[in-house]
Amino acid sequence: MTSETQGNRPLSEEELQALVASSDSGARNPMGSVGLFLAIVACIWSIFQVLLASPVANLVLPGSVVNNSRQIHLAFAIFLAYAAYPALKTSPTDRIPVQDWILALMGTFTALYGYIFYEKIVNAGGKGDDIDTIFAAIGLVLLFEGARRALGPAMAIVASVFLLYVFFGSSELVPDVIRWKGASLDRAMEQMWITSEGVFGIALGVSTKFVFLFVLFGALLDKAGAGNYFIKMAFGALGHLRGGPAKAAVVGSAATGLISGSSIANVVTTGTFTIPLMKRVGFSSEQAGSVEVASSVNGQIMPPVMGAAAFLMVEYVGISYVEVITHAFLPAAISYIALIYIVHLEAVKRNMPTLGNREVNLMRTALGMLSFFLVFAGLCYGTQFPVDAIEATAPDAAGLIITVLVALVYIALVYMAAQVPDLEPDDPNAKEVELPDVGKIYKAGLHYLLPIVVLVYFLMIEQKSPGLSAFWATALLFVILLTQKPLKALFRGQSNLLHNFIDGVNDLWHGMVDGARNMIGIALATATAGVIVGTVTLTGVGQVMADLVEFLSGGNLILMLVMVGLLSLILGMGLPTTANYIVVSSLMAGVVVELGAQSGLIVPLIAVHLFVFYFGIMADVTPPVGLASFAAAAVSGGDAIRTGFTAFFYSLRTVALPFVFIFNTDLLLIDVTWVEGILVAVTATIAILVFTAGTMGYFLTRSRIYESVALVAIAFAIFRPGFFMDYIQPPFTQVQPAELVSALDEAREGTEVRLKVAGPDFDTGEMTETTLVLTVGAGGGQASVDQFGLLLLEEDGTVKLEEPMFGTPAQPMMDGFDFYLDDPVSLTSVKVPADQLPKELIFIPALLLLGLIALMQTGRARKEEAMA
């Protein structure tokens, strides 16, 4: 692949599909009865997962199957991994060698070991015997080999290093700072394979319960024709603008990213059409590929799927799915807005031509797109009112009535689609490029939006579980795939209804198979990452990492965040984004929160997890291993390394945003009102556009260096106005620890008071400190202290703290202290929020400076235009 792209030859459609297959679903594709057998296994896996997510799972599936669904999920994945992925590049791809059949069956048995011998393991209290240990060891070896085939060697190597650390952690070869006593083979295998602390842990559980259904939903939606519809709509809406194909690539990839967790598949799906058109209007091969890479990789930060990370965050952070995607939405949205602005500036800088002969009206286009998204959001939100009315009027028949209404809406939308020709993929290399007319083609795919409305309704309005929400949306897709072609034929007066129904069955079959094959890598990644998580919990290396990072960073939070970001990037060079997120978050998320608290900064856990995830997806971009960049170079015929570096430059905002929302959590819409949320959205959009203009060296005309620096500074001021306001007016008033109760008496209810506590560390005995946040309650100062769980004892001018009561808010925050050593745990500082001017006042000088730069550049642009 590398040699071909460096030879500046774009790959053919067949070669591109082989590239995606080798990465996402397996390069081996045997024909005949063996190929049919594999497709049947994949389809059975999809059916099993759909039944497992359904409301009737406990009725149609035995309890033992439901309880051991993780084992069954992994068994399917391991079997298909050995069947679909060749062992080596030289291995046959048109047949399955005998040894791979044997390994596939052995892997299936070892994955199902906990299900087959469930009673034995339960009766032993989860303790494994020698037989268990042997099968667990075989299972781990087979899992690592399956992961190597499906994901590349890095995942298996990283997991193997962690497993070796479990056994040989006491070796003199291990640095003192991370040395531990080591574990026996029996204990390690019990942890990794028999219990739910290792391979069959939270990550695999999330893959089983949630991720599969969303991957299947995306595969079925694409098979129905939604992917082509999204690209056509994006190209029709934006293709006529300057740099239009690049803007269409961004919007099309964002839409595809909503339903796809794979950046490589996203690059190839949208890139085969958009990259040649971008080159046609003046983008170089590397730039065209870079735009596609940046927009496709960013598809993974776009809710609701977020490359499976959203579901993992639910489990790891302990908040609802709705909260996760609410926090993730604004950074993802402004990141895409900035990318559109980047390609706009590139087009303006190069004075690129427009495609087609349509009149360019930027305002009308922007308003049209905004109207579409507002109508779609309003539709998702407004659906609850008729549903509530039906449930109130006819509670017993509500389900039937709603089903009939959805069916009628679907039939009406398909009738509209039947009035226009079916959308066929365009040829980007055609001599004359005819831009799609949105006014004519929008009817052709409105019914594709119906499953998305159902999904968003159940997730956001009904707040059902992600698995159940995806089940109902997927069930509707089953109906669409089976009936859309026959219904269109009926409405068009055609007679070949049976033929069209068989086509629909064929589409559903291929969608089920594709969904399962796309899940092989994710299932193996989450299972293998479970070994790393199991190592962290068994060895306690997480706490050691905290000490190590604190030592290396000198306690500096910014430096520590840079180190966490670099770790994510380095691991991400070989790990898929989901596995990378699991590994880095399990190692570092708690460290950032803990060290942030020691620095007096309260960092919400969701902000740290999003920070890790953002840097993890950047690895798909960054040379030398950025897989998405290689895929884009294969499409464009450009140089893969240069494509990667350009894509990284275009993705600078994705690097900057995590640092911003760590220090300004308003960007994640944490504890903000509707009015504040709208203000944050508007100002964050302005800030990211100004930051983009600063880094691109072009605003209204080419910027001078000092103007670019000023633009970046303005963006920082708008993103983080509190930084400057805290210098003008300190945000807190210092109170003596002995006066804590009286200070709380004077504070308003709901006020958050910062308490700095110092004392000996439970593990090392060395002095450490942390910051607690006490919220003032209704009963006054002493009542607030009691409710929080603090037991204060004033001696010799020092406020000492006894061990907090179990079950109180303070107890988990202070369980890292040792309360029984000679050195006491004491309250060293109390900070009460001070009356401070609104931080938003900083926007005024920032915007005035922006206006001054705009004025200077306007005058310069006029002179340049006059000279030209």
Helices and strands as residue ranges (DSSP letters): H 2-6, H 13-20, I 21-25, H 32-53, H 57-60, H 63-67, H 69-84, H 98-111, H 113-116, H 118-123, H 130-151, H 153-168, G 176-178, H 185-189, I 190-194, H 202-206, I 207-211, H 212-224, H 226-238, H 244-259, H 263-281, H 285-298, G 299-301, G 306-308, H 309-317, H 321-349, H 362-382, H 384-393, H 398-418, H 438-441, G 442-448, H 449-456, I 457-461, H 466-491, H 497-539, H 541-553, H 557-572, H 577-598, H 605-618, H 627-636, H 640-650, H 652-663, G 665-668, H 674-696, H 705-719, H 721-728, E 732-735, G 737-739, H 740-746, E 752-760, E 767-775, H 781-788, E 791-795, E 798-802, H 810-813, E 826-833, G 839-842, H 843-867
